[in-house]
């Protein structure tokens, strides 16, 4: 009988329900039971504070509630003992076979281990990166590319229907500045004031000219239109290529311009007006966002009749909802804190629940250092570091892992020297080395004729060593880590878990010999440990996949 943390949680809830039905407790049965591994392993394999949670509503001392639950939990198959500790903790010790069974479960589940249906049926729109199509993706966008894609993978692993979306800001004045910069570069003229500089501008300008022979002989206004449209097309293609090389693909590339061309901005204003939150003042049309926590009302249509960026934001949100997305996640840069409340106000003004239908995540700045000095200049983009620069400096795997392993709301430094080193101080190397080592052990086992054997011949009760127990305990935590990381929108939890798991595997490997030496006979313990080795390989691979990072078989 295998006992996982999830199964223990179910057993605790069942014990509460049984006690309530028996009249021993008078409480509402909780919807979940927190079961965790104690920091001190001498306290058991797992522990829960359920008795202390129920003590006050039950009107009983915590230890008395604990005993009511313990007498039921002691009869659960796979639980060796239940002890009451301190103010009312319930400490569980599992039967040795129950703990070891997990290795077989993981190997047989393969890529499915860690996945769940926690968000089954939830349709989520995840918008991230969305850099202006006027230049390469800069280092801030690189962070959201890594974190956003990892979050999408996590949400999909928990059953959600996720649409990865890139919003192309192709309707603003920045696009005209981009076109003017290309036009100037093609004619060998200085970059216009507020224009875009960098080698990439000259490269794109040259590509536009090559695509349109005789372009520079046409009237200046016609040239401008060609540079704008073709330049945007080329820039978007480069952005797509750069992201694809980084392992990030979008389901939808949404053009802001189409909101205006299809009349969606005007319709959005009327829909919000019908909700009773639109008014007119000083010749302009306003949305009363202060009714929902914004610091000031926002202009939708200016007095000259032109829609604002905010009007397009409102139309875009409504478009997402019309496409059936229940939860809409916006992943914005560090300078967008002011957008949080105004975007939520749009949802509220539209009659939606701003605490459910819309989420706004803010990512902090990223800097890159090499030889102790901050890297500031790009080879192609001038004064910004681009996605291609990051990949060239440290590689896709190291970049994706490093960008996803820290909370997105903290400032991050990418140390090129550290992230390209083959040392345990390099976190991605530390984790990938375990992926390679476990694969190497499996290869060596095959070469030595060591076979795990059939699943029914697995002897989980032999996995009694302290380091085996530590490793099994961490492997059991993986599904909970995945579910929590998805729920809290925090992919870094997976990375930190993998590093802890890697450390546990190293300790297991150093203390528990898996393969025979010389003419030594292959034992059932060796076979059991090979199951545990292969289970670790599977969880490391599954976790790295959620971060968009490879699990190499050799290093």
C-alpha positions as CSV (number, residue, x, y, z in Angstrom):
1,X,0.0,0.0,0.0
2,X,1.5,3.3,-1.1
3,X,0.8,6.4,1.0
4,X,1.5,9.8,-0.5
5,X,1.0,13.3,1.1
6,X,-2.2,13.7,-0.9
7,X,-3.5,10.3,0.3
8,X,-2.6,11.2,3.9
9,X,-4.5,14.4,3.5
10,X,-7.6,12.5,2.3
11,X,-7.2,10.1,5.3
12,X,-7.1,13.0,7.7
13,X,-10.3,14.5,6.2
14,X,-12.0,11.1,6.3
15,X,-11.1,10.8,10.0
16,X,-12.7,14.2,10.7
17,X,-15.8,13.2,8.8
18,X,-16.1,10.0,10.7
19,X,-15.6,11.7,14.0
20,X,-18.3,14.2,13.2
21,X,-20.7,11.5,12.1
22,X,-20.0,9.6,15.3
23,X,-20.8,12.7,17.3
24,X,-17.3,13.0,18.8
25,X,-16.7,16.3,17.1
26,X,-19.1,19.1,16.2
27,X,-17.4,21.0,13.5
28,X,-17.7,21.8,9.8
29,X,-15.4,19.4,7.9
30,X,-12.6,21.4,6.2
31,X,-12.1,21.2,2.5
32,X,-8.4,20.4,2.8
33,X,-5.9,19.1,5.3
34,X,-2.3,20.3,5.3
35,X,0.1,17.4,5.5
36,X,3.8,18.4,5.6
37,X,7.2,16.7,6.2
38,X,8.5,17.9,9.6
39,X,11.9,19.7,9.6
40,X,13.1,17.2,12.1
41,X,12.8,13.7,10.7
42,X,12.8,12.3,14.3
43,X,9.2,13.6,14.5
44,X,8.1,11.2,11.8
45,X,7.6,11.1,8.1
46,X,4.7,13.6,7.9
47,X,2.7,15.8,10.3
48,X,-0.6,17.7,10.3
49,X,-1.9,20.5,12.5
50,X,-5.5,19.6,11.9
51,X,-6.3,19.0,15.6
52,X,-5.2,22.5,16.5
53,X,-7.3,23.9,13.6
54,X,-10.4,22.2,14.9
55,X,-9.9,22.7,18.6
56,X,-11.6,26.1,18.9
57,X,-14.7,25.4,16.8
58,X,-15.0,22.0,18.5
59,X,-14.7,23.5,21.9
60,X,-12.1,20.9,23.0
61,X,-8.4,21.0,23.9
62,X,-6.2,20.4,20.8
63,X,-4.7,17.2,22.2
64,X,-8.1,15.8,22.9
65,X,-9.1,16.4,19.3
66,X,-5.8,14.9,18.2
67,X,-6.5,11.7,20.0
68,X,-10.0,11.5,18.5
69,X,-8.4,11.7,15.0
70,X,-5.4,9.5,15.9
71,X,-7.4,6.5,16.9
72,X,-9.0,6.4,13.4
73,X,-5.8,7.2,11.5
74,X,-3.9,4.4,13.2
75,X,-6.1,1.9,11.3
76,X,-5.2,3.3,7.9
77,X,-3.3,0.9,5.7
78,X,0.3,1.9,5.2
79,X,0.5,4.1,8.4
80,X,2.8,2.4,10.9
81,X,2.1,4.8,13.8
82,X,0.5,8.1,14.7
83,X,1.9,10.1,17.6
84,X,0.6,13.2,19.3
85,X,3.2,15.8,19.9
86,X,3.5,19.3,21.4
87,X,0.3,21.3,21.5
88,X,-1.6,18.8,19.3
89,X,0.4,17.9,16.2
90,X,-0.3,14.5,14.6
91,X,3.0,12.9,13.5
92,X,2.8,10.0,11.1
93,X,5.3,7.2,10.4
94,X,4.7,5.1,7.4
95,X,5.3,1.5,6.9
96,X,8.5,1.0,5.0
97,X,6.8,-0.7,2.1
98,X,4.2,2.1,1.9
99,X,6.9,4.7,1.6
100,X,9.0,2.8,-1.0
101,X,6.1,2.0,-3.2
102,X,6.3,5.5,-4.5
103,X,9.4,4.8,-6.6
104,X,7.4,2.2,-8.6
105,X,4.5,4.6,-8.9
106,X,6.6,7.4,-10.3
107,X,8.4,5.2,-12.9
108,X,5.2,3.7,-14.1
109,X,3.5,7.1,-14.3
110,X,6.4,8.6,-16.2
111,X,5.7,12.1,-17.6
112,X,2.2,12.1,-15.9
113,X,3.7,12.1,-12.4
114,X,3.1,15.5,-10.8
115,X,0.2,16.4,-13.1
116,X,-3.3,16.9,-11.7
117,X,-6.8,18.2,-12.5
118,X,-6.8,21.0,-10.0
119,X,-7.7,23.6,-12.7
120,X,-9.6,21.2,-15.0
121,X,-12.0,23.1,-17.3
122,X,-10.5,26.6,-16.4
123,X,-9.8,28.6,-19.6
124,X,-6.9,31.0,-19.0
125,X,-5.5,33.7,-21.2
126,X,-1.8,34.3,-20.4
127,X,-0.4,37.4,-22.0
128,X,3.3,37.9,-21.5
129,X,6.3,39.6,-23.1
130,X,4.2,41.8,-25.4
131,X,7.2,44.1,-26.2
132,X,6.7,46.9,-28.7
133,X,7.4,45.6,-32.3
134,X,10.0,48.4,-32.7
135,X,13.1,46.5,-31.6
136,X,14.5,43.2,-30.3
137,X,13.2,41.8,-27.0
138,X,15.2,43.4,-24.2
139,X,16.3,41.7,-21.0
140,X,13.2,42.6,-19.1
141,X,11.1,40.8,-21.7
142,X,13.4,37.9,-21.5
143,X,12.4,37.3,-17.9
144,X,8.7,37.2,-18.7
145,X,9.4,34.9,-21.7
146,X,11.0,32.4,-19.3
147,X,8.6,32.9,-16.4
148,X,5.5,33.2,-18.6
149,X,6.1,30.0,-20.5
150,X,7.0,28.1,-17.3
151,X,3.7,29.4,-15.8
152,X,1.8,28.2,-18.9
153,X,3.3,24.8,-18.5
154,X,2.4,24.6,-14.8
155,X,-1.2,25.7,-15.5
156,X,-1.5,23.1,-18.2
157,X,0.0,20.5,-15.9
158,X,-2.8,21.2,-13.5
159,X,-5.5,20.8,-16.1
160,X,-6.1,24.4,-17.3
161,X,-6.8,25.3,-20.9
162,X,-4.1,27.9,-21.5
163,X,-3.8,30.3,-24.4
164,X,-0.3,31.9,-24.7
165,X,-0.9,35.4,-26.1
166,X,1.4,38.2,-27.4
167,X,-0.1,41.7,-27.7
168,X,1.4,43.6,-30.6
169,X,1.4,47.3,-29.9
170,X,1.2,48.3,-33.5
171,X,-1.2,51.2,-33.3
172,X,0.7,53.9,-31.4
173,X,3.1,56.8,-32.1
174,X,6.0,54.5,-31.4
175,X,5.3,52.7,-34.7
176,X,5.6,56.0,-36.6
177,X,8.9,56.7,-34.8
178,X,10.1,53.3,-35.8
179,X,9.2,53.9,-39.5
180,X,10.8,57.4,-39.4
181,X,14.0,55.8,-38.0
182,X,14.1,53.2,-40.8
183,X,13.5,55.9,-43.4
184,X,16.3,58.0,-42.1
185,X,18.7,55.0,-41.9
186,X,17.9,54.1,-45.5
187,X,18.9,57.6,-46.6
188,X,21.9,57.8,-44.4
189,X,20.4,60.5,-42.3
190,X,20.7,61.0,-38.5
191,X,18.3,59.2,-36.3
192,X,15.2,61.4,-35.7
193,X,14.6,62.9,-32.3
194,X,12.8,60.2,-30.2
195,X,13.6,57.7,-32.8
196,X,15.2,54.3,-32.5
197,X,18.9,53.7,-32.9
198,X,21.1,50.6,-33.2
199,X,22.5,48.3,-35.8
200,X,19.2,46.5,-36.1
201,X,17.5,49.6,-37.6
202,X,20.1,49.8,-40.4
203,X,19.7,46.0,-41.0
204,X,15.9,46.2,-41.2
205,X,16.0,49.3,-43.4
206,X,18.3,47.5,-45.8
207,X,15.9,44.5,-45.9
208,X,12.9,46.8,-46.7
209,X,14.8,48.4,-49.5
210,X,15.8,45.0,-51.0
211,X,12.2,43.9,-50.8
212,X,10.9,47.0,-52.6
213,X,13.2,47.9,-55.6
214,X,13.1,51.6,-56.4
215,X,11.5,52.5,-53.1
216,X,13.9,55.3,-52.4
217,X,12.9,57.0,-55.6
218,X,9.2,57.2,-54.6
219,X,7.6,60.2,-52.8
220,X,8.7,60.5,-49.2
221,X,5.3,59.8,-47.7
222,X,4.9,56.6,-49.8
223,X,8.3,55.5,-48.5
224,X,7.2,56.1,-45.0
225,X,4.2,53.9,-45.3
226,X,6.3,51.1,-46.8
227,X,8.9,51.3,-44.1
228,X,6.2,51.2,-41.5
229,X,4.3,48.2,-42.8
230,X,7.3,46.1,-44.0
231,X,9.4,47.2,-41.1
232,X,6.8,46.0,-38.7
233,X,6.5,42.7,-40.5
234,X,10.2,42.1,-40.4
235,X,10.5,43.1,-36.8
236,X,7.7,40.8,-35.7
237,X,9.3,38.0,-37.7
238,X,12.6,38.6,-35.8
239,X,10.8,38.6,-32.5
240,X,9.0,35.4,-33.3
241,X,12.3,33.8,-34.4
242,X,14.1,35.0,-31.3
243,X,11.4,33.6,-29.0
244,X,11.3,30.3,-30.8
245,X,15.0,29.9,-30.4
246,X,14.4,30.4,-26.7
247,X,11.8,27.7,-26.7
248,X,8.8,30.0,-26.4
249,X,5.8,29.8,-28.7
250,X,2.6,31.8,-28.7
251,X,-0.8,30.6,-29.7
252,X,-2.1,34.0,-30.5
253,X,-0.3,37.1,-31.8
254,X,-2.9,39.8,-31.2
255,X,-2.7,43.1,-33.2
256,X,-3.7,46.2,-31.3
257,X,-4.5,47.8,-34.7
258,X,-7.3,45.3,-35.3
259,X,-9.2,46.6,-32.3
260,X,-9.5,49.9,-34.0
261,X,-10.0,48.5,-37.5
262,X,-12.9,46.2,-36.4
263,X,-14.6,48.9,-34.4
264,X,-14.0,47.1,-31.1
265,X,-12.8,50.2,-29.3
266,X,-16.0,52.1,-30.1
267,X,-18.1,49.1,-29.1
268,X,-16.2,48.6,-25.9
269,X,-17.0,52.2,-24.9
270,X,-20.7,51.6,-25.5
271,X,-20.7,48.3,-23.6
272,X,-19.1,50.1,-20.6
273,X,-21.6,52.9,-21.0
274,X,-24.5,50.4,-20.8
275,X,-23.0,49.2,-17.5
276,X,-23.5,52.7,-16.1
277,X,-19.8,53.7,-15.6
278,X,-19.2,56.0,-18.6
279,X,-19.8,59.8,-18.4
280,X,-18.8,62.9,-20.4
281,X,-16.9,65.9,-19.1
282,X,-15.0,68.7,-20.9
283,X,-15.8,67.2,-24.2
284,X,-14.1,63.9,-23.4
285,X,-15.6,60.5,-22.5
286,X,-14.5,59.0,-19.2
287,X,-14.8,55.7,-17.3
288,X,-15.5,56.0,-13.6
289,X,-12.8,53.7,-12.5
290,X,-12.6,55.4,-9.0
291,X,-15.7,53.4,-8.1
292,X,-13.5,50.4,-8.1
293,X,-10.4,51.5,-6.4
294,X,-8.5,53.4,-9.1
295,X,-6.8,56.6,-8.0
296,X,-8.6,58.7,-10.7
297,X,-11.1,58.2,-13.5
298,X,-9.7,57.4,-16.9
299,X,-10.3,59.1,-20.3
300,X,-11.6,56.7,-23.0
301,X,-12.2,59.2,-25.8
302,X,-10.3,62.5,-25.8
303,X,-12.0,65.8,-26.6
304,X,-10.6,65.7,-30.2
305,X,-12.5,62.4,-30.7
306,X,-9.5,60.2,-30.6
307,X,-9.5,57.0,-28.4
308,X,-6.8,56.7,-25.7
309,X,-4.5,53.8,-25.0
310,X,-6.8,53.0,-22.1
311,X,-9.8,52.6,-24.4
312,X,-7.8,50.0,-26.4
313,X,-6.9,48.3,-23.1
314,X,-10.7,48.1,-22.3
315,X,-11.5,46.8,-25.7
316,X,-8.7,44.2,-25.5
317,X,-9.9,42.9,-22.1
318,X,-13.5,42.6,-23.4
319,X,-12.2,40.8,-26.5
320,X,-10.5,38.2,-24.3
321,X,-13.6,37.7,-22.3
322,X,-15.7,37.3,-25.5
323,X,-13.2,34.6,-26.6
324,X,-14.2,32.7,-23.6
325,X,-11.2,33.2,-21.3
326,X,-12.4,33.0,-17.7
327,X,-9.2,34.1,-16.1
328,X,-7.0,36.7,-17.9
329,X,-3.4,37.1,-16.7
330,X,-1.4,40.1,-17.6
331,X,2.4,39.9,-17.0
332,X,3.7,43.4,-17.1
333,X,7.1,45.1,-16.6
334,X,8.5,46.8,-13.5
335,X,7.3,50.2,-14.6
336,X,3.7,49.2,-14.9
337,X,2.5,49.2,-11.3
338,X,0.0,51.9,-12.1
339,X,-1.7,49.6,-14.5
340,X,-2.8,47.1,-11.8
341,X,-5.7,48.9,-10.4
342,X,-6.9,50.5,-13.7
343,X,-7.0,47.1,-15.4
344,X,-8.9,45.6,-12.5
345,X,-11.2,48.5,-12.7
346,X,-12.0,47.8,-16.3
347,X,-13.0,44.3,-15.3
348,X,-15.2,45.6,-12.5
349,X,-16.8,48.2,-14.8
350,X,-17.6,45.5,-17.3
351,X,-19.5,43.6,-14.6
352,X,-16.8,41.0,-14.0
353,X,-15.1,39.9,-10.8
354,X,-11.8,41.7,-10.7
355,X,-10.5,39.2,-8.1
356,X,-11.1,36.3,-10.4
357,X,-11.4,37.3,-14.0
358,X,-8.2,39.4,-14.2
359,X,-4.8,39.0,-12.7
360,X,-1.9,41.4,-13.1
361,X,1.6,40.2,-12.3
362,X,4.5,42.7,-12.2
363,X,8.1,41.6,-12.9
364,X,11.1,43.4,-11.6
365,X,14.3,44.4,-13.4
366,X,17.0,42.1,-14.6
367,X,20.7,43.0,-14.9
368,X,23.5,40.9,-16.4
369,X,27.0,40.9,-15.1
370,X,30.3,39.5,-16.4
371,X,33.6,39.6,-14.7
372,X,31.9,41.5,-11.9
373,X,30.8,44.4,-14.2
374,X,27.3,45.1,-15.4
375,X,26.8,44.4,-19.1
376,X,24.8,47.3,-20.6
377,X,25.4,47.4,-24.3
378,X,24.1,45.1,-27.0
379,X,26.0,44.3,-30.2
380,X,22.9,45.1,-32.3
381,X,20.5,47.1,-30.2
382,X,22.9,49.6,-28.7
383,X,21.8,50.6,-25.2
384,X,19.8,47.5,-24.3
385,X,20.6,43.8,-23.7
386,X,18.5,41.6,-25.9
387,X,17.2,38.1,-25.7
388,X,19.7,37.0,-28.3
389,X,22.5,38.5,-26.2
390,X,21.4,36.6,-23.1
391,X,21.2,33.3,-25.0
392,X,24.6,33.9,-26.6
393,X,26.2,34.6,-23.2
394,X,24.8,31.8,-21.1
395,X,22.7,29.5,-23.3
396,X,19.0,28.7,-23.4
397,X,18.8,26.2,-20.5
398,X,20.9,28.3,-18.1
399,X,18.9,31.5,-19.1
400,X,15.5,29.9,-18.7
401,X,16.4,28.2,-15.4
402,X,18.1,31.3,-13.9
403,X,15.2,33.6,-14.9
404,X,12.5,31.3,-13.5
405,X,14.2,30.3,-10.2
406,X,13.7,33.6,-8.4
407,X,10.4,35.3,-7.5
408,X,9.5,37.6,-10.4
409,X,8.8,40.4,-8.0
410,X,12.4,40.6,-6.9
411,X,15.3,42.2,-8.8
412,X,17.5,39.6,-10.5
413,X,21.1,39.6,-11.5
414,X,22.3,37.1,-14.1
415,X,26.0,36.3,-13.4
416,X,27.4,35.1,-16.7
417,X,30.5,33.6,-15.1
418,X,28.5,31.6,-12.6
419,X,25.8,30.4,-15.0
420,X,28.4,29.1,-17.5
421,X,30.5,27.3,-14.8
422,X,30.4,23.6,-14.2
423,X,30.2,23.8,-10.5
424,X,27.6,23.1,-7.8
425,X,27.3,26.8,-7.2
426,X,25.7,27.0,-10.7
427,X,22.1,26.0,-9.9
428,X,21.1,24.8,-13.4
429,X,24.3,22.7,-13.6
430,X,23.6,21.3,-10.1
431,X,20.2,20.1,-11.1
432,X,21.1,19.0,-14.7
433,X,24.0,17.0,-13.3
434,X,21.6,14.9,-11.3
435,X,19.6,14.3,-14.5
436,X,22.7,13.1,-16.2
437,X,24.0,11.1,-13.2
438,X,20.7,9.2,-12.8
439,X,20.8,8.4,-16.6
440,X,24.4,7.3,-16.3
441,X,23.5,4.9,-13.4
442,X,20.7,3.4,-15.5
443,X,23.1,2.9,-18.5
444,X,25.8,1.3,-16.3
445,X,23.1,-1.0,-14.8
446,X,22.2,-2.2,-18.2
447,X,25.8,-2.8,-19.1
448,X,26.3,-4.8,-15.9
449,X,23.1,-6.8,-16.6
450,X,21.3,-5.3,-13.7
451,X,17.5,-5.1,-14.4
452,X,14.9,-3.4,-12.2
453,X,12.7,-6.5,-12.7
454,X,9.0,-6.6,-13.2
455,X,6.9,-4.1,-11.2
456,X,5.3,-6.9,-9.2
457,X,8.8,-8.1,-8.1
458,X,9.8,-4.7,-6.7
459,X,10.7,-5.0,-2.9
460,X,9.9,-1.5,-1.5
461,X,10.2,-2.6,2.1
462,X,14.0,-2.9,1.5
463,X,14.4,0.9,1.1
464,X,15.0,1.5,4.8
465,X,18.1,3.7,4.8
466,X,17.7,7.2,6.1
467,X,18.9,8.7,2.8
468,X,16.4,6.6,0.9
469,X,13.6,7.8,3.1
470,X,14.7,11.4,2.7
471,X,14.7,11.0,-1.1
472,X,11.3,9.3,-1.2
473,X,9.8,12.0,1.0
474,X,10.9,14.7,-1.4
475,X,9.7,12.7,-4.5
476,X,6.3,12.5,-2.8
477,X,6.2,16.3,-2.5
478,X,6.5,16.9,-6.3
479,X,2.7,16.9,-7.1
480,X,2.0,19.3,-4.2
481,X,4.9,21.6,-5.4
482,X,3.5,21.7,-8.9
483,X,0.0,22.4,-7.8
484,X,1.1,25.2,-5.4
485,X,3.4,26.8,-8.0
486,X,0.5,26.9,-10.4
487,X,-2.0,28.2,-7.9
488,X,0.3,31.0,-6.7
489,X,1.7,31.7,-10.2
490,X,5.2,31.1,-8.9
491,X,7.3,28.9,-11.1
492,X,10.4,29.5,-8.9
493,X,9.0,27.0,-6.4
494,X,9.7,24.2,-8.9
495,X,13.3,25.3,-9.4
496,X,13.9,25.5,-5.7
497,X,12.3,22.1,-5.2
498,X,14.5,20.6,-7.9
499,X,17.6,21.9,-6.1
500,X,16.5,20.4,-2.8
501,X,15.8,17.1,-4.6
502,X,19.2,17.2,-6.3
503,X,20.9,17.5,-2.9
504,X,18.9,14.6,-1.5
505,X,19.9,12.4,-4.5
506,X,23.5,13.2,-4.1
507,X,23.3,12.1,-0.4
508,X,21.5,9.0,-1.4
509,X,24.0,8.2,-4.1
510,X,26.9,8.7,-1.7
511,X,25.5,6.5,1.0
512,X,23.5,3.8,-0.8
513,X,25.3,1.8,-3.4
514,X,23.1,0.9,-6.4
515,X,25.4,-1.2,-8.6
516,X,27.4,-4.4,-7.9
517,X,31.2,-4.3,-7.7
518,X,33.3,-6.9,-9.5
519,X,31.7,-10.4,-9.3
520,X,29.3,-9.3,-6.5
521,X,25.8,-10.8,-6.8
522,X,23.0,-8.5,-7.8
523,X,20.6,-8.2,-4.8
524,X,16.9,-7.2,-4.5
525,X,18.1,-4.1,-2.6
526,X,20.2,-3.0,-5.6
527,X,17.1,-3.5,-7.8
528,X,15.0,-1.5,-5.4
529,X,17.5,1.3,-5.4
530,X,17.5,1.3,-9.2
531,X,13.8,1.9,-9.1
532,X,14.5,4.8,-6.8
533,X,17.2,6.1,-9.1
534,X,15.0,6.0,-12.1
535,X,12.1,7.6,-10.2
536,X,14.4,10.5,-9.3
537,X,15.5,10.8,-13.0
538,X,11.8,11.0,-13.9
539,X,10.9,13.7,-11.4
540,X,14.0,15.8,-12.3
541,X,13.0,15.5,-16.0
542,X,9.4,16.4,-15.3
543,X,10.3,19.4,-13.2
544,X,12.9,20.7,-15.7
545,X,10.3,20.3,-18.5
546,X,7.9,22.6,-16.6
547,X,10.6,25.3,-16.6
548,X,11.4,24.7,-20.3
549,X,14.8,23.3,-19.5
550,X,16.3,20.0,-20.9
551,X,17.2,17.0,-18.7
552,X,20.4,15.8,-20.3
553,X,21.5,12.2,-20.3
554,X,25.1,13.1,-20.5
555,X,27.2,16.1,-19.4
